[in-house]
Amino acid sequence: MLKIVLFGGLLFKMKSMPQEIEVWYLIPGLRRELAKILINEYELSQKEVADLLRITESAVSQYLKLKRGAEMKFSEDELVEVKKYAEKMIGDRENSNDYLYKLCLKFRGSENLCELHRKHDSTLPEKCDLCC
């Protein structure tokens, strides 16, 4: 289904809203990277990671096997940020979803996310700043 969006005074037909791309790709990609970091660097079990990220153990397993969240790629600088937030989550487990949300805000409008959005929606205007 196409959505009509007003952008820069012009109307555009859009297949995917930026928020849909975040839900379908960014959040799973972040969970994938967080799961890898929490298991490999903090030696948490899959159950502990599942509890921390508030997802199922099978979801953690799928992230680690790249069956979920594999399409979203992150730059080296972005991965450094994810590691910083993993450390914050370890120190403040009760607010882990808040940190995931803050990561989403940080990466909203990133080059990699916009590139993925364009891949899934060729109707985006060439100079798009919908997420910024």
Residue pairs with C-beta under 8 A, 6 or more apart in sequence:
1 15
2 13
2 14
2 15
2 123
3 13
3 14
3 15
3 17
4 11
4 12
4 13
4 14
5 11
5 12
5 13
5 14
5 17
5 130
6 12
7 125
7 128
7 130
8 125
10 125
12 123
12 124
12 125
13 123
14 121
14 123
14 124
15 120
15 121
15 122
15 123
16 117
16 120
16 121
18 108
18 117
18 130
18 131
21 113
21 116
21 117
21 120
22 104
22 108
22 113
25 69
25 71
25 72
25 113
25 116
26 72
26 104
26 107
26 108
26 113
27 100
27 104
28 63
28 68
28 69
28 72
29 69
29 70
29 71
29 72
29 73
29 74
30 69
30 72
30 82
30 100
30 103
30 104
30 107
31 53
31 55
31 59
31 63
31 68
31 69
31 100
32 63
32 64
32 66
32 68
32 69
32 70
32 72
33 74
33 79
33 82
34 49
34 53
34 82
34 85
34 86
34 89
34 100
35 46
35 49
35 53
35 60
35 63
35 64
36 63
36 64
37 82
37 83
37 86
38 44
38 48
38 49
38 52
38 86
38 89
38 90
39 45
39 46
39 49
39 64
41 83
41 86
42 86
42 90
44 52
46 57
46 60
46 61
46 64
47 57
49 60
50 56
50 57
50 59
50 60
52 89
52 90
52 93
52 96
53 60
53 96
53 100
54 96
54 97
59 68
62 68
63 69
71 116
72 112
72 113
72 116
73 112
73 116
74 82
74 107
74 112
75 110
75 111
75 112
78 107
78 110
78 112
81 103
81 106
82 103
85 99
85 100
85 102
85 103
88 99
89 95
89 96
89 99
92 99
107 113
108 131
108 132
109 129
109 131
109 132
113 131
114 128
114 131
117 124
117 128
117 131
118 124
118 128
124 130
